[in-house]
Amino acid sequence: MDNDTILQGQWDQLKGQIRQQWGKLTDDDVERIHGERQELVGILKERYGRTEKEIEAEVADFLDSVNSKLQGEPA
């Protein structure tokens, strides 16, 4: 599965993990994101003041880890 498919398809299951990973996100932020990668990246840029490239890399690493767990691979 690609990362965008994971984010959209597993959104309800990932919300808690996303809040743990990025503690500055509010419940409202999570509801706004609703599984959309670009929305997640945009909100994380606002909350953390990092570049889009940095945030994209963090999100990709997070989703790669989730994908590995879904496939039963060690993280």
mmCIF file of the N, C-alpha and C atoms, coordinates in Angstrom:
data_MODEL
# 
_entry.id   MODEL 
# 
loop_
_atom_site.group_PDB 
_atom_site.id 
_atom_site.type_symbol 
_atom_site.label_atom_id 
_atom_site.label_alt_id 
_atom_site.label_comp_id 
_atom_site.label_asym_id 
_atom_site.label_entity_id 
_atom_site.label_seq_id 
_atom_site.pdbx_PDB_ins_code 
_atom_site.Cartn_x 
_atom_site.Cartn_y 
_atom_site.Cartn_z 
_atom_site.occupancy 
_atom_site.B_iso_or_equiv 
_atom_site.pdbx_formal_charge 
_atom_site.auth_seq_id 
_atom_site.auth_comp_id 
_atom_site.auth_asym_id 
_atom_site.auth_atom_id 
_atom_site.pdbx_PDB_model_num 
ATOM 1   N N  . MET A 1 1  ? 0.839   -1.186 0.000  1.00 0.00 ? 1  MET A N  1 
ATOM 2   C CA . MET A 1 1  ? 0.000   0.000  0.000  1.00 0.00 ? 1  MET A CA 1 
ATOM 3   C C  . MET A 1 1  ? 0.873   1.235  0.000  1.00 0.00 ? 1  MET A C  1 
ATOM 4   N N  . ASP A 1 2  ? 0.455   2.258  -0.748 1.00 0.00 ? 2  ASP A N  1 
ATOM 5   C CA . ASP A 1 2  ? 1.233   3.494  -0.680 1.00 0.00 ? 2  ASP A CA 1 
ATOM 6   C C  . ASP A 1 2  ? 0.780   4.320  0.522  1.00 0.00 ? 2  ASP A C  1 
ATOM 7   N N  . ASN A 1 3  ? 1.603   5.282  0.893  1.00 0.00 ? 3  ASN A N  1 
ATOM 8   C CA . ASN A 1 3  ? 1.377   6.038  2.118  1.00 0.00 ? 3  ASN A CA 1 
ATOM 9   C C  . ASN A 1 3  ? 0.087   6.841  2.109  1.00 0.00 ? 3  ASN A C  1 
ATOM 10  N N  . ASP A 1 4  ? -0.285  7.420  0.968  1.00 0.00 ? 4  ASP A N  1 
ATOM 11  C CA . ASP A 1 4  ? -1.529  8.189  0.916  1.00 0.00 ? 4  ASP A CA 1 
ATOM 12  C C  . ASP A 1 4  ? -2.730  7.277  1.113  1.00 0.00 ? 4  ASP A C  1 
ATOM 13  N N  . THR A 1 5  ? -2.676  6.075  0.545  1.00 0.00 ? 5  THR A N  1 
ATOM 14  C CA . THR A 1 5  ? -3.758  5.108  0.706  1.00 0.00 ? 5  THR A CA 1 
ATOM 15  C C  . THR A 1 5  ? -3.884  4.697  2.167  1.00 0.00 ? 5  THR A C  1 
ATOM 16  N N  . ILE A 1 6  ? -2.753  4.497  2.824  1.00 0.00 ? 6  ILE A N  1 
ATOM 17  C CA . ILE A 1 6  ? -2.763  4.146  4.241  1.00 0.00 ? 6  ILE A CA 1 
ATOM 18  C C  . ILE A 1 6  ? -3.389  5.268  5.053  1.00 0.00 ? 6  ILE A C  1 
ATOM 19  N N  . LEU A 1 7  ? -2.968  6.491  4.790  1.00 0.00 ? 7  LEU A N  1 
ATOM 20  C CA . LEU A 1 7  ? -3.467  7.631  5.558  1.00 0.00 ? 7  LEU A CA 1 
ATOM 21  C C  . LEU A 1 7  ? -4.979  7.755  5.405  1.00 0.00 ? 7  LEU A C  1 
ATOM 22  N N  . GLN A 1 8  ? -5.474  7.641  4.198  1.00 0.00 ? 8  GLN A N  1 
ATOM 23  C CA . GLN A 1 8  ? -6.915  7.767  3.967  1.00 0.00 ? 8  GLN A CA 1 
ATOM 24  C C  . GLN A 1 8  ? -7.679  6.546  4.462  1.00 0.00 ? 8  GLN A C  1 
ATOM 25  N N  . GLY A 1 9  ? -7.185  5.362  4.122  1.00 0.00 ? 9  GLY A N  1 
ATOM 26  C CA . GLY A 1 9  ? -7.908  4.140  4.444  1.00 0.00 ? 9  GLY A CA 1 
ATOM 27  C C  . GLY A 1 9  ? -7.895  3.770  5.914  1.00 0.00 ? 9  GLY A C  1 
ATOM 28  N N  . GLN A 1 10 ? -6.864  4.165  6.612  1.00 0.00 ? 10 GLN A N  1 
ATOM 29  C CA . GLN A 1 10 ? -6.707  3.808  8.023  1.00 0.00 ? 10 GLN A CA 1 
ATOM 30  C C  . GLN A 1 10 ? -6.892  5.020  8.940  1.00 0.00 ? 10 GLN A C  1 
ATOM 31  N N  . TRP A 1 11 ? -7.496  6.075  8.434  1.00 0.00 ? 11 TRP A N  1 
ATOM 32  C CA . TRP A 1 11 ? -7.550  7.340  9.160  1.00 0.00 ? 11 TRP A CA 1 
ATOM 33  C C  . TRP A 1 11 ? -8.079  7.189  10.586 1.00 0.00 ? 11 TRP A C  1 
ATOM 34  N N  . ASP A 1 12 ? -9.212  6.512  10.751 1.00 0.00 ? 12 ASP A N  1 
ATOM 35  C CA . ASP A 1 12 ? -9.797  6.398  12.094 1.00 0.00 ? 12 ASP A CA 1 
ATOM 36  C C  . ASP A 1 12 ? -8.838  5.701  13.058 1.00 0.00 ? 12 ASP A C  1 
ATOM 37  N N  . GLN A 1 13 ? -8.105  4.695  12.569 1.00 0.00 ? 13 GLN A N  1 
ATOM 38  C CA . GLN A 1 13 ? -7.166  3.986  13.419 1.00 0.00 ? 13 GLN A CA 1 
ATOM 39  C C  . GLN A 1 13 ? -5.893  4.797  13.680 1.00 0.00 ? 13 GLN A C  1 
ATOM 40  N N  . LEU A 1 14 ? -5.545  5.692  12.758 1.00 0.00 ? 14 LEU A N  1 
ATOM 41  C CA . LEU A 1 14 ? -4.289  6.444  12.873 1.00 0.00 ? 14 LEU A CA 1 
ATOM 42  C C  . LEU A 1 14 ? -4.401  7.725  13.686 1.00 0.00 ? 14 LEU A C  1 
ATOM 43  N N  . LYS A 1 15 ? -5.606  8.213  13.898 1.00 0.00 ? 15 LYS A N  1 
ATOM 44  C CA . LYS A 1 15 ? -5.765  9.504  14.584 1.00 0.00 ? 15 LYS A CA 1 
ATOM 45  C C  . LYS A 1 15 ? -5.017  9.569  15.913 1.00 0.00 ? 15 LYS A C  1 
ATOM 46  N N  . GLY A 1 16 ? -5.152  8.530  16.719 1.00 0.00 ? 16 GLY A N  1 
ATOM 47  C CA . GLY A 1 16 ? -4.474  8.521  18.016 1.00 0.00 ? 16 GLY A CA 1 
ATOM 48  C C  . GLY A 1 16 ? -2.966  8.515  17.876 1.00 0.00 ? 16 GLY A C  1 
ATOM 49  N N  . GLN A 1 17 ? -2.456  7.727  16.941 1.00 0.00 ? 17 GLN A N  1 
ATOM 50  C CA . GLN A 1 17 ? -1.012  7.675  16.711 1.00 0.00 ? 17 GLN A CA 1 
ATOM 51  C C  . GLN A 1 17 ? -0.490  9.018  16.210 1.00 0.00 ? 17 GLN A C  1 
ATOM 52  N N  . ILE A 1 18 ? -1.269  9.674  15.385 1.00 0.00 ? 18 ILE A N  1 
ATOM 53  C CA . ILE A 1 18 ? -0.866  10.991 14.862 1.00 0.00 ? 18 ILE A CA 1 
ATOM 54  C C  . ILE A 1 18 ? -0.836  12.014 15.986 1.00 0.00 ? 18 ILE A C  1 
ATOM 55  N N  . ARG A 1 19 ? -1.819  11.964 16.876 1.00 0.00 ? 19 ARG A N  1 
ATOM 56  C CA . ARG A 1 19 ? -1.820  12.878 18.021 1.00 0.00 ? 19 ARG A CA 1 
ATOM 57  C C  . ARG A 1 19 ? -0.623  12.604 18.940 1.00 0.00 ? 19 ARG A C  1 
ATOM 58  N N  . GLN A 1 20 ? -0.232  11.327 19.085 1.00 0.00 ? 20 GLN A N  1 
ATOM 59  C CA . GLN A 1 20 ? 0.949   11.001 19.892 1.00 0.00 ? 20 GLN A CA 1 
ATOM 60  C C  . GLN A 1 20 ? 2.215   11.497 19.227 1.00 0.00 ? 20 GLN A C  1 
ATOM 61  N N  . GLN A 1 21 ? 2.323   11.289 17.927 1.00 0.00 ? 21 GLN A N  1 
ATOM 62  C CA . GLN A 1 21 ? 3.517   11.678 17.170 1.00 0.00 ? 21 GLN A CA 1 
ATOM 63  C C  . GLN A 1 21 ? 3.693   13.194 17.177 1.00 0.00 ? 21 GLN A C  1 
ATOM 64  N N  . TRP A 1 22 ? 2.596   13.905 16.975 1.00 0.00 ? 22 TRP A N  1 
ATOM 65  C CA . TRP A 1 22 ? 2.637   15.365 16.888 1.00 0.00 ? 22 TRP A CA 1 
ATOM 66  C C  . TRP A 1 22 ? 1.672   15.936 17.915 1.00 0.00 ? 22 TRP A C  1 
ATOM 67  N N  . GLY A 1 23 ? 2.163   16.065 19.131 1.00 0.00 ? 23 GLY A N  1 
ATOM 68  C CA . GLY A 1 23 ? 1.340   16.460 20.270 1.00 0.00 ? 23 GLY A CA 1 
ATOM 69  C C  . GLY A 1 23 ? 0.736   17.846 20.198 1.00 0.00 ? 23 GLY A C  1 
ATOM 70  N N  . LYS A 1 24 ? 1.232   18.690 19.318 1.00 0.00 ? 24 LYS A N  1 
ATOM 71  C CA . LYS A 1 24 ? 0.675   20.039 19.202 1.00 0.00 ? 24 LYS A CA 1 
ATOM 72  C C  . LYS A 1 24 ? -0.620  20.073 18.400 1.00 0.00 ? 24 LYS A C  1 
ATOM 73  N N  . LEU A 1 25 ? -0.973  18.959 17.774 1.00 0.00 ? 25 LEU A N  1 
ATOM 74  C CA . LEU A 1 25 ? -2.227  18.911 17.019 1.00 0.00 ? 25 LEU A CA 1 
ATOM 75  C C  . LEU A 1 25 ? -3.406  18.861 17.979 1.00 0.00 ? 25 LEU A C  1 
ATOM 76  N N  . THR A 1 26 ? -4.430  19.620 17.660 1.00 0.00 ? 26 THR A N  1 
ATOM 77  C CA . THR A 1 26 ? -5.650  19.618 18.462 1.00 0.00 ? 26 THR A CA 1 
ATOM 78  C C  . THR A 1 26 ? -6.657  18.634 17.857 1.00 0.00 ? 26 THR A C  1 
ATOM 79  N N  . ASP A 1 27 ? -7.712  18.352 18.604 1.00 0.00 ? 27 ASP A N  1 
ATOM 80  C CA . ASP A 1 27 ? -8.786  17.508 18.063 1.00 0.00 ? 27 ASP A CA 1 
ATOM 81  C C  . ASP A 1 27 ? -9.365  18.136 16.803 1.00 0.00 ? 27 ASP A C  1 
ATOM 82  N N  . ASP A 1 28 ? -9.514  19.460 16.806 1.00 0.00 ? 28 ASP A N  1 
ATOM 83  C CA . ASP A 1 28 ? -10.030 20.159 15.627 1.00 0.00 ? 28 ASP A CA 1 
ATOM 84  C C  . ASP A 1 28 ? -9.093  19.984 14.432 1.00 0.00 ? 28 ASP A C  1 
ATOM 85  N N  . ASP A 1 29 ? -7.781  20.056 14.676 1.00 0.00 ? 29 ASP A N  1 
ATOM 86  C CA . ASP A 1 29 ? -6.803  19.837 13.598 1.00 0.00 ? 29 ASP A CA 1 
ATOM 87  C C  . ASP A 1 29 ? -7.000  18.456 12.987 1.00 0.00 ? 29 ASP A C  1 
ATOM 88  N N  . VAL A 1 30 ? -7.114  17.458 13.849 1.00 0.00 ? 30 VAL A N  1 
ATOM 89  C CA . VAL A 1 30 ? -7.249  16.082 13.385 1.00 0.00 ? 30 VAL A CA 1 
ATOM 90  C C  . VAL A 1 30 ? -8.533  15.923 12.560 1.00 0.00 ? 30 VAL A C  1 
ATOM 91  N N  . GLU A 1 31 ? -9.596  16.558 12.998 1.00 0.00 ? 31 GLU A N  1 
ATOM 92  C CA . GLU A 1 31 ? -10.839 16.496 12.232 1.00 0.00 ? 31 GLU A CA 1 
ATOM 93  C C  . GLU A 1 31 ? -10.693 17.193 10.885 1.00 0.00 ? 31 GLU A C  1 
ATOM 94  N N  . ARG A 1 32 ? -9.982  18.301 10.839 1.00 0.00 ? 32 ARG A N  1 
ATOM 95  C CA . ARG A 1 32 ? -9.753  19.018 9.571  1.00 0.00 ? 32 ARG A CA 1 
ATOM 96  C C  . ARG A 1 32 ? -8.920  18.192 8.599  1.00 0.00 ? 32 ARG A C  1 
ATOM 97  N N  . ILE A 1 33 ? -7.958  17.466 9.112  1.00 0.00 ? 33 ILE A N  1 
ATOM 98  C CA . ILE A 1 33 ? -7.046  16.684 8.267  1.00 0.00 ? 33 ILE A CA 1 
ATOM 99  C C  . ILE A 1 33 ? -7.818  15.571 7.542  1.00 0.00 ? 33 ILE A C  1 
ATOM 100 N N  . HIS A 1 34 ? -8.607  14.839 8.275  1.00 0.00 ? 34 HIS A N  1 
ATOM 101 C CA . HIS A 1 34 ? -9.492  13.794 7.759  1.00 0.00 ? 34 HIS A CA 1 
ATOM 102 C C  . HIS A 1 34 ? -8.829  12.899 6.704  1.00 0.00 ? 34 HIS A C  1 
ATOM 103 N N  . GLY A 1 35 ? -7.591  12.523 6.970  1.00 0.00 ? 35 GLY A N  1 
ATOM 104 C CA . GLY A 1 35 ? -6.903  11.584 6.095  1.00 0.00 ? 35 GLY A CA 1 
ATOM 105 C C  . GLY A 1 35 ? -6.230  12.185 4.875  1.00 0.00 ? 35 GLY A C  1 
ATOM 106 N N  . GLU A 1 36 ? -6.227  13.509 4.776  1.00 0.00 ? 36 GLU A N  1 
ATOM 107 C CA . GLU A 1 36 ? -5.630  14.175 3.612  1.00 0.00 ? 36 GLU A CA 1 
ATOM 108 C C  . GLU A 1 36 ? -4.192  14.583 3.926  1.00 0.00 ? 36 GLU A C  1 
ATOM 109 N N  . ARG A 1 37 ? -3.263  14.008 3.193  1.00 0.00 ? 37 ARG A N  1 
ATOM 110 C CA . ARG A 1 37 ? -1.839  14.243 3.452  1.00 0.00 ? 37 ARG A CA 1 
ATOM 111 C C  . ARG A 1 37 ? -1.465  15.728 3.387  1.00 0.00 ? 37 ARG A C  1 
ATOM 112 N N  . GLN A 1 38 ? -1.909  16.433 2.367  1.00 0.00 ? 38 GLN A N  1 
ATOM 113 C CA . GLN A 1 38 ? -1.529  17.844 2.226  1.00 0.00 ? 38 GLN A CA 1 
ATOM 114 C C  . GLN A 1 38 ? -2.090  18.689 3.366  1.00 0.00 ? 38 GLN A C  1 
ATOM 115 N N  . GLU A 1 39 ? -3.265  18.343 3.845  1.00 0.00 ? 39 GLU A N  1 
ATOM 116 C CA . GLU A 1 39 ? -3.844  19.042 4.993  1.00 0.00 ? 39 GLU A CA 1 
ATOM 117 C C  . GLU A 1 39 ? -2.996  18.781 6.237  1.00 0.00 ? 39 GLU A C  1 
ATOM 118 N N  . LEU A 1 40 ? -2.581  17.529 6.421  1.00 0.00 ? 40 LEU A N  1 
ATOM 119 C CA . LEU A 1 40 ? -1.713  17.179 7.545  1.00 0.00 ? 40 LEU A CA 1 
ATOM 120 C C  . LEU A 1 40 ? -0.409  17.968 7.477  1.00 0.00 ? 40 LEU A C  1 
ATOM 121 N N  . VAL A 1 41 ? 0.214   17.982 6.322  1.00 0.00 ? 41 VAL A N  1 
ATOM 122 C CA . VAL A 1 41 ? 1.480   18.705 6.152  1.00 0.00 ? 41 VAL A CA 1 
ATOM 123 C C  . VAL A 1 41 ? 1.287   20.187 6.441  1.00 0.00 ? 41 VAL A C  1 
ATOM 124 N N  . GLY A 1 42 ? 0.237   20.784 5.915  1.00 0.00 ? 42 GLY A N  1 
ATOM 125 C CA . GLY A 1 42 ? -0.016  22.213 6.125  1.00 0.00 ? 42 GLY A CA 1 
ATOM 126 C C  . GLY A 1 42 ? -0.209  22.563 7.588  1.00 0.00 ? 42 GLY A C  1 
ATOM 127 N N  . ILE A 1 43 ? -0.995  21.760 8.289  1.00 0.00 ? 43 ILE A N  1 
ATOM 128 C CA . ILE A 1 43 ? -1.248  22.028 9.710  1.00 0.00 ? 43 ILE A CA 1 
ATOM 129 C C  . ILE A 1 43 ? 0.023   21.815 10.525 1.00 0.00 ? 43 ILE A C  1 
ATOM 130 N N  . LEU A 1 44 ? 0.794   20.775 10.202 1.00 0.00 ? 44 LEU A N  1 
ATOM 131 C CA . LEU A 1 44 ? 2.046   20.554 10.931 1.00 0.00 ? 44 LEU A CA 1 
ATOM 132 C C  . LEU A 1 44 ? 3.025   21.702 10.704 1.00 0.00 ? 44 LEU A C  1 
ATOM 133 N N  . LYS A 1 45 ? 3.059   22.237 9.495  1.00 0.00 ? 45 LYS A N  1 
ATOM 134 C CA . LYS A 1 45 ? 3.919   23.410 9.231  1.00 0.00 ? 45 LYS A CA 1 
ATOM 135 C C  . LYS A 1 45 ? 3.518   24.564 10.130 1.00 0.00 ? 45 LYS A C  1 
ATOM 136 N N  . GLU A 1 46 ? 2.212   24.814 10.253 1.00 0.00 ? 46 GLU A N  1 
ATOM 137 C CA . GLU A 1 46 ? 1.713   25.897 11.113 1.00 0.00 ? 46 GLU A CA 1 
ATOM 138 C C  . GLU A 1 46 ? 2.096   25.665 12.573 1.00 0.00 ? 46 GLU A C  1 
ATOM 139 N N  . ARG A 1 47 ? 1.859   24.461 13.059 1.00 0.00 ? 47 ARG A N  1 
ATOM 140 C CA . ARG A 1 47 ? 2.070   24.165 14.476 1.00 0.00 ? 47 ARG A CA 1 
ATOM 141 C C  . ARG A 1 47 ? 3.544   24.115 14.874 1.00 0.00 ? 47 ARG A C  1 
ATOM 142 N N  . TYR A 1 48 ? 4.388   23.610 13.978 1.00 0.00 ? 48 TYR A N  1 
ATOM 143 C CA . TYR A 1 48 ? 5.785   23.368 14.342 1.00 0.00 ? 48 TYR A CA 1 
ATOM 144 C C  . TYR A 1 48 ? 6.772   24.341 13.704 1.00 0.00 ? 48 TYR A C  1 
ATOM 145 N N  . GLY A 1 49 ? 6.330   25.150 12.755 1.00 0.00 ? 49 GLY A N  1 
ATOM 146 C CA . GLY A 1 49 ? 7.204   26.151 12.160 1.00 0.00 ? 49 GLY A CA 1 
ATOM 147 C C  . GLY A 1 49 ? 8.384   25.578 11.396 1.00 0.00 ? 49 GLY A C  1 
ATOM 148 N N  . ARG A 1 50 ? 8.207   24.387 10.833 1.00 0.00 ? 50 ARG A N  1 
ATOM 149 C CA . ARG A 1 50 ? 9.270   23.778 10.039 1.00 0.00 ? 50 ARG A CA 1 
ATOM 150 C C  . ARG A 1 50 ? 8.944   23.927 8.556  1.00 0.00 ? 50 ARG A C  1 
ATOM 151 N N  . THR A 1 51 ? 9.944   23.627 7.733  1.00 0.00 ? 51 THR A N  1 
ATOM 152 C CA . THR A 1 51 ? 9.725   23.742 6.293  1.00 0.00 ? 51 THR A CA 1 
ATOM 153 C C  . THR A 1 51 ? 8.845   22.597 5.805  1.00 0.00 ? 51 THR A C  1 
ATOM 154 N N  . GLU A 1 52 ? 8.264   22.806 4.634  1.00 0.00 ? 52 GLU A N  1 
ATOM 155 C CA . GLU A 1 52 ? 7.432   21.756 4.049  1.00 0.00 ? 52 GLU A CA 1 
ATOM 156 C C  . GLU A 1 52 ? 8.253   20.492 3.794  1.00 0.00 ? 52 GLU A C  1 
ATOM 157 N N  . LYS A 1 53 ? 9.492   20.678 3.361  1.00 0.00 ? 53 LYS A N  1 
ATOM 158 C CA . LYS A 1 53 ? 10.366  19.526 3.094  1.00 0.00 ? 53 LYS A CA 1 
ATOM 159 C C  . LYS A 1 53 ? 10.601  18.715 4.371  1.00 0.00 ? 53 LYS A C  1 
ATOM 160 N N  . GLU A 1 54 ? 10.857  19.400 5.489  1.00 0.00 ? 54 GLU A N  1 
ATOM 161 C CA . GLU A 1 54 ? 11.080  18.717 6.763  1.00 0.00 ? 54 GLU A CA 1 
ATOM 162 C C  . GLU A 1 54 ? 9.828   17.956 7.203  1.00 0.00 ? 54 GLU A C  1 
ATOM 163 N N  . ILE A 1 55 ? 8.681   18.619 7.092  1.00 0.00 ? 55 ILE A N  1 
ATOM 164 C CA . ILE A 1 55 ? 7.430   17.995 7.507  1.00 0.00 ? 55 ILE A CA 1 
ATOM 165 C C  . ILE A 1 55 ? 7.091   16.812 6.605  1.00 0.00 ? 55 ILE A C  1 
ATOM 166 N N  . GLU A 1 56 ? 7.287   16.986 5.295  1.00 0.00 ? 56 GLU A N  1 
ATOM 167 C CA . GLU A 1 56 ? 7.022   15.880 4.358  1.00 0.00 ? 56 GLU A CA 1 
ATOM 168 C C  . GLU A 1 56 ? 7.860   14.657 4.722  1.00 0.00 ? 56 GLU A C  1 
ATOM 169 N N  . ALA A 1 57 ? 9.118   14.882 5.086  1.00 0.00 ? 57 ALA A N  1 
ATOM 170 C CA . ALA A 1 57 ? 9.999   13.772 5.465  1.00 0.00 ? 57 ALA A CA 1 
ATOM 171 C C  . ALA A 1 57 ? 9.499   13.092 6.743  1.00 0.00 ? 57 ALA A C  1 
ATOM 172 N N  . GLU A 1 58 ? 9.066   13.868 7.721  1.00 0.00 ? 58 GLU A N  1 
ATOM 173 C CA . GLU A 1 58 ? 8.535   13.301 8.969  1.00 0.00 ? 58 GLU A CA 1 
ATOM 174 C C  . GLU A 1 58 ? 7.287   12.473 8.708  1.00 0.00 ? 58 GLU A C  1 
ATOM 175 N N  . VAL A 1 59 ? 6.384   13.023 7.893  1.00 0.00 ? 59 VAL A N  1 
ATOM 176 C CA . VAL A 1 59 ? 5.143   12.323 7.580  1.00 0.00 ? 59 VAL A CA 1 
ATOM 177 C C  . VAL A 1 59 ? 5.451   11.032 6.823  1.00 0.00 ? 59 VAL A C  1 
ATOM 178 N N  . ALA A 1 60 ? 6.369   11.098 5.872  1.00 0.00 ? 60 ALA A N  1 
ATOM 179 C CA . ALA A 1 60 ? 6.745   9.906  5.105  1.00 0.00 ? 60 ALA A CA 1 
ATOM 180 C C  . ALA A 1 60 ? 7.328   8.838  6.033  1.00 0.00 ? 60 ALA A C  1 
ATOM 181 N N  . ASP A 1 61 ? 8.202   9.225  6.954  1.00 0.00 ? 61 ASP A N  1 
ATOM 182 C CA . ASP A 1 61 ? 8.792   8.274  7.902  1.00 0.00 ? 61 ASP A CA 1 
ATOM 183 C C  . ASP A 1 61 ? 7.704   7.634  8.772  1.00 0.00 ? 61 ASP A C  1 
ATOM 184 N N  . PHE A 1 62 ? 6.783   8.468  9.254  1.00 0.00 ? 62 PHE A N  1 
ATOM 185 C CA . PHE A 1 62 ? 5.684   7.975  10.080 1.00 0.00 ? 62 PHE A CA 1 
ATOM 186 C C  . PHE A 1 62 ? 4.845   6.961  9.305  1.00 0.00 ? 62 PHE A C  1 
ATOM 187 N N  . LEU A 1 63 ? 4.471   7.310  8.075  1.00 0.00 ? 63 LEU A N  1 
ATOM 188 C CA . LEU A 1 63 ? 3.627   6.427  7.274  1.00 0.00 ? 63 LEU A CA 1 
ATOM 189 C C  . LEU A 1 63 ? 4.364   5.166  6.841  1.00 0.00 ? 63 LEU A C  1 
ATOM 190 N N  . ASP A 1 64 ? 5.670   5.276  6.583  1.00 0.00 ? 64 ASP A N  1 
ATOM 191 C CA . ASP A 1 64 ? 6.468   4.087  6.283  1.00 0.00 ? 64 ASP A CA 1 
ATOM 192 C C  . ASP A 1 64 ? 6.452   3.117  7.466  1.00 0.00 ? 64 ASP A C  1 
ATOM 193 N N  . SER A 1 65 ? 6.563   3.666  8.659  1.00 0.00 ? 65 SER A N  1 
ATOM 194 C CA . SER A 1 65 ? 6.534   2.855  9.870  1.00 0.00 ? 65 SER A CA 1 
ATOM 195 C C  . SER A 1 65 ? 5.173   2.165  10.022 1.00 0.00 ? 65 SER A C  1 
ATOM 196 N N  . VAL A 1 66 ? 4.102   2.919  9.792  1.00 0.00 ? 66 VAL A N  1 
ATOM 197 C CA . VAL A 1 66 ? 2.759   2.349  9.868  1.00 0.00 ? 66 VAL A CA 1 
ATOM 198 C C  . VAL A 1 66 ? 2.596   1.247  8.825  1.00 0.00 ? 66 VAL A C  1 
ATOM 199 N N  . ASN A 1 67 ? 3.066   1.503  7.623  1.00 0.00 ? 67 ASN A N  1 
ATOM 200 C CA . ASN A 1 67 ? 2.952   0.530  6.529  1.00 0.00 ? 67 ASN A CA 1 
ATOM 201 C C  . ASN A 1 67 ? 3.714   -0.753 6.892  1.00 0.00 ? 67 ASN A C  1 
ATOM 202 N N  . SER A 1 68 ? 4.895   -0.610 7.467  1.00 0.00 ? 68 SER A N  1 
ATOM 203 C CA . SER A 1 68 ? 5.682   -1.779 7.879  1.00 0.00 ? 68 SER A CA 1 
ATOM 204 C C  . SER A 1 68 ? 4.926   -2.604 8.922  1.00 0.00 ? 68 SER A C  1 
ATOM 205 N N  . LYS A 1 69 ? 4.308   -1.931 9.871  1.00 0.00 ? 69 LYS A N  1 
ATOM 206 C CA . LYS A 1 69 ? 3.549   -2.631 10.902 1.00 0.00 ? 69 LYS A CA 1 
ATOM 207 C C  . LYS A 1 69 ? 2.343   -3.343 10.299 1.00 0.00 ? 69 LYS A C  1 
ATOM 208 N N  . LEU A 1 70 ? 1.676   -2.715 9.339  1.00 0.00 ? 70 LEU A N  1 
ATOM 209 C CA . LEU A 1 70 ? 0.519   -3.328 8.702  1.00 0.00 ? 70 LEU A CA 1 
ATOM 210 C C  . LEU A 1 70 ? 0.913   -4.580 7.922  1.00 0.00 ? 70 LEU A C  1 
ATOM 211 N N  . GLN A 1 71 ? 2.121   -4.579 7.401  1.00 0.00 ? 71 GLN A N  1 
ATOM 212 C CA . GLN A 1 71 ? 2.600   -5.715 6.625  1.00 0.00 ? 71 GLN A CA 1 
ATOM 213 C C  . GLN A 1 71 ? 3.327   -6.724 7.485  1.00 0.00 ? 71 GLN A C  1 
ATOM 214 N N  . GLY A 1 72 ? 3.402   -6.460 8.789  1.00 0.00 ? 72 GLY A N  1 
ATOM 215 C CA . GLY A 1 72 ? 4.025   -7.394 9.705  1.00 0.00 ? 72 GLY A CA 1 
ATOM 216 C C  . GLY A 1 72 ? 5.535   -7.370 9.708  1.00 0.00 ? 72 GLY A C  1 
ATOM 217 N N  . GLU A 1 73 ? 6.119   -6.292 9.190  1.00 0.00 ? 73 GLU A N  1 
ATOM 218 C CA . GLU A 1 73 ? 7.574   -6.164 9.172  1.00 0.00 ? 73 GLU A CA 1 
ATOM 219 C C  . GLU A 1 73 ? 8.034   -5.448 10.439 1.00 0.00 ? 73 GLU A C  1 
ATOM 220 N N  . PRO A 1 74 ? 9.242   -5.706 10.896 1.00 0.00 ? 74 PRO A N  1 
ATOM 221 C CA . PRO A 1 74 ? 9.757   -4.941 12.028 1.00 0.00 ? 74 PRO A CA 1 
ATOM 222 C C  . PRO A 1 74 ? 9.935   -3.473 11.642 1.00 0.00 ? 74 PRO A C  1 
ATOM 223 N N  . ALA A 1 75 ? 9.577   -2.584 12.542 1.00 0.00 ? 75 ALA A N  1 
ATOM 224 C CA . ALA A 1 75 ? 9.663   -1.133 12.256 1.00 0.00 ? 75 ALA A CA 1 
ATOM 225 C C  . ALA A 1 75 ? 11.086  -0.664 12.271 1.00 0.00 ? 75 ALA A C  1 
# 
